[in-house]
Amino acid sequence: MSVIDKSVAEQALTGVIDPNTDSDPVASKFIKRIDIDGDRVSVDVVLGYPAKGWANEYAALLKTKLESIDGIGAADVSVSSKIASHSVQKGVKALPGVKNIIAVASGKGGVGKSTVSVNLALALSAEGASVGILDADIYGPSQPRMLGVKAKPESADGKSMEPLHSFQLQTMSIGFLIDEETPMIWRGPMVTQALEQLLKDTRWNDLDYLIVDLPPGTGDIQLTLAQRVPVTGSVIVTTPQDIALLDARKAYKMFEKVEIPVLGVIENMSTHICTECGHEEHIFGSGGAQRMAEEYGVEYLGALPLHMRIRADVDAGRPTVVADPDGDIAATFRRIARRTAGKLSSRKKDYSDKFPTIVIQNT
């Protein structure tokens, strides 16, 4: 006969809050099994987001909580991840081979959005997810240089393209199809058609997340994304500077109008630390993104420093998350990635692929 009831163990686990979801594992429905044998309890936790860098620490916290219960002598806690598809805009079909699309926007150029996008994608991959990145900036593609890729995509059937691979990411960009110095002198309809072809004609292979690196602004590409692309959520990148925040607010309002949820705000170039003397200075102001997040009731996903290494690494085609995987900057990107995916995991799931297709025929 068990010393304690399962409900006692479950109640205890409600006291452990996951910082990536701001919820306990019971409320998040991450507890998949609780077995009790005498004074031993065994628990299986399946997170809805990738968490290689957090799973062991989280398991230890849950284990400590369980072993603090009178009557429990030892606890075994297993923490793993299983990423589901989440709901998108009404009337937009899911993209084959992709569970979730996350759009990264800024509203304004020059805030380091593309650098954040590629490192965010790599951080999600490092946490255990299958990840792709689409460079949606047709006029100024930067992902080929940042990922160190110069090849052209192959096509087995003459209709679709195979994504290129770099550092375990699947990637596609107009930059793979043209010379690096060739300007795209196209009008809006051609640009939006190109974006749709890059997205839908690429044979994405079983992605948990596809990061879409949007161009600055709130124009044709953003509107196309909202109306025709199944976007699960969005992330806004800004600096603390008031001018950047003005455009970041426009990006938020754009997503609000097209009913794409904003998962949170990332503050880039938050602070500068001198490489010579260690002096820290808030060159672009302080706390702007956090104030914006509080104003609109969205998540503040984290802050990134203005650091020469981040710029140098993407220029060299090896973003910091892979160039220095054990460094402080990579750790910050991984924390932001876990929190972004954690917030997405709490949103409504999409079960459309679980139901059979019903065909009515006259007989």
C-alpha positions as CSV (number, residue, x, y, z in Angstrom):
1,M,0.0,0.0,0.0
2,S,1.3,3.4,-0.9
3,V,2.5,5.7,1.9
4,I,1.0,8.7,0.2
5,D,-1.6,9.4,-2.5
6,K,-0.7,10.7,-6.0
7,S,-2.8,13.8,-5.3
8,V,-0.3,14.8,-2.5
9,A,2.6,14.5,-4.9
10,E,0.7,16.4,-7.6
11,Q,-0.2,19.2,-5.1
12,A,3.4,19.5,-4.1
13,L,4.5,19.9,-7.7
14,T,2.2,22.9,-8.1
15,G,4.6,24.8,-5.9
16,V,7.4,24.7,-8.5
17,I,7.1,27.5,-11.1
18,D,8.8,27.0,-14.4
19,P,10.4,30.4,-15.4
20,N,10.0,29.6,-19.0
21,T,6.2,29.4,-18.8
22,D,5.5,31.2,-15.5
23,S,3.4,28.2,-14.6
24,D,3.7,25.0,-12.6
25,P,3.9,21.6,-14.4
26,V,0.5,20.5,-13.3
27,A,-1.3,23.6,-14.7
28,S,0.8,23.4,-17.9
29,K,-0.3,19.7,-18.2
30,F,3.3,18.6,-18.4
31,I,2.9,15.8,-15.8
32,K,2.4,12.6,-17.8
33,R,2.9,10.0,-15.1
34,I,3.1,9.7,-11.3
35,D,3.9,6.3,-9.8
36,I,4.2,5.6,-6.1
37,D,5.7,2.4,-4.7
38,G,6.0,2.4,-1.0
39,D,8.1,5.5,-0.1
40,R,9.4,6.0,-3.6
41,V,7.8,8.2,-6.2
42,S,8.5,8.3,-9.9
43,V,7.4,11.2,-12.1
44,D,7.6,11.8,-15.9
45,V,7.5,15.4,-17.1
46,V,7.1,16.2,-20.8
47,L,7.7,19.9,-21.5
48,G,6.0,21.5,-24.5
49,Y,9.2,23.3,-25.5
50,P,12.9,22.4,-26.0
51,A,14.9,22.6,-22.8
52,K,18.2,20.7,-23.0
53,G,19.9,23.5,-21.0
54,W,17.2,23.5,-18.3
55,A,15.9,20.0,-18.0
56,N,18.4,18.7,-15.4
57,E,18.0,21.7,-13.2
58,Y,14.2,21.5,-13.4
59,A,14.3,17.8,-12.6
60,A,16.4,18.5,-9.6
61,L,13.9,21.2,-8.4
62,L,11.0,18.9,-8.7
63,K,12.9,16.0,-7.1
64,T,13.8,18.2,-4.1
65,K,10.1,19.3,-3.8
66,L,8.8,15.8,-3.8
67,E,11.4,14.5,-1.3
68,S,10.4,17.3,1.1
69,I,7.0,15.5,1.6
70,D,6.6,13.4,4.7
71,G,6.5,9.8,3.8
72,I,8.6,10.1,0.6
73,G,12.0,8.6,0.9
74,A,13.2,9.1,-2.7
75,A,12.0,10.6,-5.9
76,D,12.9,9.9,-9.5
77,V,12.0,12.7,-12.0
78,S,12.4,12.4,-15.7
79,V,12.1,15.6,-17.8
80,S,11.9,15.5,-21.6
81,S,10.3,17.6,-24.4
82,K,7.6,17.1,-27.0
83,I,6.8,20.0,-29.3
84,A,3.3,20.3,-30.7
85,S,1.7,22.4,-33.4
86,H,-0.1,25.5,-32.2
87,S,-3.0,27.4,-33.7
88,V,-2.6,30.0,-36.4
89,Q,-4.8,32.7,-38.1
90,K,-8.2,31.6,-39.1
91,G,-8.5,30.6,-42.8
92,V,-4.8,30.0,-43.3
93,K,-3.6,26.4,-44.0
94,A,-0.7,24.9,-42.1
95,L,2.6,24.6,-43.9
96,P,3.7,21.0,-44.7
97,G,6.7,19.9,-42.7
98,V,6.5,22.8,-40.2
99,K,4.8,22.7,-36.8
100,N,5.2,26.4,-35.8
101,I,6.2,29.6,-37.5
102,I,7.6,32.4,-35.4
103,A,8.0,35.8,-37.1
104,V,10.7,38.1,-35.9
105,A,10.0,41.7,-36.5
106,S,11.4,45.1,-35.5
107,G,9.4,47.8,-37.3
108,K,12.7,49.6,-37.7
109,G,16.0,48.8,-39.4
110,G,19.4,48.9,-37.6
111,V,18.4,47.2,-34.3
112,G,20.1,43.9,-35.0
113,K,16.9,41.9,-35.8
114,S,18.6,39.5,-38.3
115,T,21.4,38.8,-35.9
116,V,18.9,38.1,-33.1
117,S,16.9,35.9,-35.5
118,V,19.7,33.6,-36.5
119,N,21.1,33.3,-33.0
120,L,17.5,32.6,-31.7
121,A,17.1,29.9,-34.3
122,L,20.5,28.3,-33.4
123,A,19.6,28.6,-29.7
124,L,16.3,26.7,-30.2
125,S,18.3,24.1,-32.1
126,A,20.9,23.8,-29.3
127,E,18.0,23.3,-26.9
128,G,16.9,20.2,-28.9
129,A,14.4,21.4,-31.5
130,S,14.4,20.9,-35.2
131,V,14.6,24.4,-36.6
132,G,14.7,26.3,-39.9
133,I,15.1,30.0,-40.8
134,L,13.6,31.9,-43.7
135,D,15.1,35.1,-44.7
136,A,12.1,37.2,-45.7
137,D,14.0,40.3,-46.6
138,I,13.9,40.2,-50.4
139,Y,15.6,43.5,-50.9
140,G,18.4,43.0,-48.4
141,P,19.0,39.3,-47.6
142,S,21.6,38.8,-44.8
143,Q,21.2,35.2,-43.7
144,P,23.5,33.6,-46.3
145,R,26.4,35.7,-45.0
146,M,25.5,35.2,-41.4
147,L,25.2,31.4,-41.8
148,G,28.3,31.2,-44.0
149,V,26.3,29.5,-46.9
150,K,27.2,30.2,-50.6
151,A,25.6,27.2,-52.3
152,K,22.4,27.2,-54.4
153,P,19.4,25.1,-53.5
154,E,18.7,21.9,-55.4
155,S,15.4,20.8,-57.0
156,A,14.6,17.2,-57.5
157,D,11.4,17.8,-59.4
158,G,11.9,21.2,-61.0
159,K,9.1,22.6,-58.9
160,S,10.2,22.7,-55.3
161,M,13.6,23.5,-53.6
162,E,15.5,21.6,-50.9
163,P,16.5,23.9,-48.0
164,L,20.2,24.4,-47.5
165,H,21.8,23.4,-44.2
166,S,24.1,25.3,-41.8
167,F,24.9,24.4,-38.2
168,Q,21.9,22.0,-38.2
169,L,19.5,24.7,-39.4
170,Q,17.4,24.3,-42.5
171,T,17.5,27.7,-44.3
172,M,16.2,29.5,-47.4
173,S,16.8,33.0,-48.7
174,I,16.6,34.9,-52.0
175,G,20.2,35.5,-51.4
176,F,20.9,31.8,-52.3
177,L,19.4,32.4,-55.8
178,I,21.2,35.7,-56.8
179,D,24.6,37.2,-56.7
180,E,25.4,38.9,-53.3
181,E,25.8,42.3,-55.0
182,T,22.8,42.1,-57.2
183,P,20.0,44.6,-56.2
184,M,16.4,43.4,-56.2
185,I,14.7,46.2,-58.1
186,W,11.2,44.8,-57.8
187,R,7.8,46.3,-57.1
188,G,5.6,45.1,-54.2
189,P,3.6,42.3,-56.0
190,M,6.8,40.6,-57.2
191,V,8.4,40.8,-53.7
192,T,5.4,39.2,-52.0
193,Q,5.2,36.5,-54.7
194,A,8.9,35.7,-54.2
195,L,8.3,35.4,-50.4
196,E,5.4,33.0,-50.9
197,Q,7.5,30.9,-53.3
198,L,10.5,30.8,-50.9
199,L,8.2,29.7,-48.1
200,K,5.9,27.3,-49.8
201,D,8.1,25.8,-52.5
202,T,10.8,24.9,-50.0
203,R,10.6,21.3,-48.8
204,W,11.0,21.9,-45.1
205,N,11.7,18.7,-43.3
206,D,9.8,18.0,-40.0
207,L,10.5,21.4,-38.3
208,D,9.4,22.2,-34.8
209,Y,10.0,25.9,-35.5
210,L,10.5,28.0,-38.6
211,I,11.9,31.4,-37.7
212,V,11.0,34.0,-40.3
213,D,13.4,37.0,-40.3
214,L,11.1,39.8,-41.5
215,P,12.4,43.0,-43.1
216,P,11.9,46.3,-41.3
217,G,8.6,48.1,-41.5
218,T,5.0,47.2,-41.7
219,G,4.5,46.9,-45.5
220,D,3.7,44.4,-48.2
221,I,5.7,41.5,-46.9
222,Q,4.3,41.8,-43.4
223,L,0.8,42.0,-44.8
224,T,1.4,38.9,-47.0
225,L,2.7,37.1,-44.0
226,A,-0.4,37.9,-41.9
227,Q,-2.9,37.0,-44.7
228,R,-1.4,33.9,-46.3
229,V,1.2,32.4,-44.0
230,P,0.3,30.3,-41.0
231,V,2.1,32.2,-38.2
232,T,1.9,30.8,-34.7
233,G,3.4,33.8,-33.0
234,S,5.7,36.8,-33.3
235,V,8.7,38.3,-31.5
236,I,9.6,42.0,-31.6
237,V,13.2,43.1,-31.4
238,T,14.1,46.7,-30.4
239,T,16.8,48.7,-28.7
240,P,16.1,50.8,-25.6
241,Q,16.2,53.9,-27.7
242,D,12.9,55.9,-27.8
243,I,13.1,56.2,-31.7
244,A,13.4,52.4,-32.0
245,L,10.6,51.9,-29.5
246,L,8.2,54.1,-31.6
247,D,8.6,51.7,-34.5
248,A,8.5,48.6,-32.3
249,R,5.1,49.8,-31.0
250,K,3.9,50.0,-34.7
251,A,5.0,46.4,-35.2
252,Y,3.1,45.3,-32.1
253,K,0.0,47.1,-33.3
254,M,0.3,45.5,-36.8
255,F,0.4,42.0,-35.3
256,E,-2.5,42.9,-33.0
257,K,-4.7,44.0,-36.0
258,V,-4.0,40.9,-38.0
259,E,-4.5,38.7,-34.9
260,I,-1.1,37.2,-34.7
261,P,-0.1,36.8,-31.0
262,V,3.1,38.6,-29.8
263,L,5.1,36.1,-27.7
264,G,7.2,38.9,-26.3
265,V,9.8,41.6,-26.8
266,I,13.6,41.3,-26.9
267,E,15.8,44.2,-26.1
268,N,19.0,44.2,-28.2
269,M,22.0,46.4,-27.6
270,S,20.7,46.8,-24.0
271,T,24.1,47.7,-22.5
272,H,27.7,48.1,-23.6
273,I,30.6,46.8,-21.6
274,C,34.0,48.1,-22.5
275,T,36.3,45.3,-23.5
276,E,39.3,47.3,-22.2
277,C,38.2,48.5,-18.7
278,G,34.9,46.7,-18.1
279,H,32.9,49.9,-17.7
280,E,29.2,49.3,-18.4
281,E,27.2,52.0,-20.2
282,H,23.6,52.2,-21.4
283,I,24.4,53.9,-24.8
284,F,20.8,53.7,-26.2
285,G,19.0,54.3,-22.9
286,S,17.7,51.9,-20.3
287,G,14.7,49.6,-19.8
288,G,12.7,50.7,-22.9
289,A,11.7,47.2,-24.0
290,Q,10.6,46.2,-20.5
291,R,8.4,49.3,-20.2
292,M,6.9,48.6,-23.6
293,A,6.2,45.0,-22.6
294,E,4.5,46.1,-19.4
295,E,2.5,48.7,-21.4
296,Y,1.1,46.2,-23.8
297,G,0.8,43.2,-21.4
298,V,3.3,41.0,-23.3
299,E,6.4,39.2,-22.1
300,Y,9.8,40.8,-21.7
301,L,11.8,37.9,-23.1
302,G,15.3,39.2,-22.2
303,A,18.1,41.6,-23.0
304,L,21.2,41.2,-25.2
305,P,24.4,43.3,-24.9
306,L,26.0,45.6,-27.4
307,H,29.1,43.4,-27.8
308,M,31.7,43.4,-30.6
309,R,31.8,39.6,-30.7
310,I,28.2,39.3,-31.7
311,R,28.8,41.5,-34.8
312,A,32.1,39.9,-35.6
313,D,30.7,36.3,-35.4
314,V,27.9,36.9,-37.8
315,D,30.2,38.7,-40.2
316,A,32.4,35.7,-40.2
317,G,29.5,33.3,-40.9
318,R,29.6,31.6,-37.4
319,P,26.9,33.2,-35.1
320,T,27.9,33.5,-31.5
321,V,25.6,30.6,-30.3
322,V,27.8,28.2,-32.4
323,A,31.1,30.1,-32.3
324,D,31.2,30.3,-28.5
325,P,28.5,27.8,-27.3
326,D,29.6,27.8,-23.7
327,G,30.0,31.6,-23.4
328,D,27.7,34.1,-21.6
329,I,26.2,35.5,-24.8
330,A,25.2,32.0,-26.0
331,A,23.7,31.3,-22.6
332,T,21.6,34.5,-22.8
333,F,20.3,33.5,-26.3
334,R,19.4,30.1,-25.0
335,R,17.5,31.5,-22.0
336,I,15.6,33.8,-24.4
337,A,14.9,30.9,-26.8
338,R,13.5,28.7,-24.0
339,R,11.3,31.5,-22.7
340,T,10.0,32.2,-26.2
341,A,9.2,28.6,-26.9
342,G,7.8,28.2,-23.4
343,K,5.4,31.0,-23.9
344,L,4.4,29.5,-27.2
345,S,3.8,26.1,-25.5
346,S,1.0,27.6,-23.4
347,R,-1.0,28.7,-26.4
348,K,-3.9,26.7,-28.0
349,K,-2.7,23.6,-29.8
350,D,-3.6,22.8,-33.4
351,Y,-5.2,19.3,-33.7
352,S,-6.2,19.6,-37.3
353,D,-3.7,17.0,-38.5
354,K,-5.1,14.5,-35.9
355,F,-8.5,14.2,-37.5
356,P,-9.1,12.1,-40.6
357,T,-10.2,13.7,-43.9
358,I,-13.9,13.0,-44.5
359,V,-15.0,12.6,-48.1
360,I,-18.7,12.4,-48.9
361,Q,-19.5,10.5,-52.1
362,N,-22.8,9.7,-53.8
363,T,-23.3,6.0,-54.0
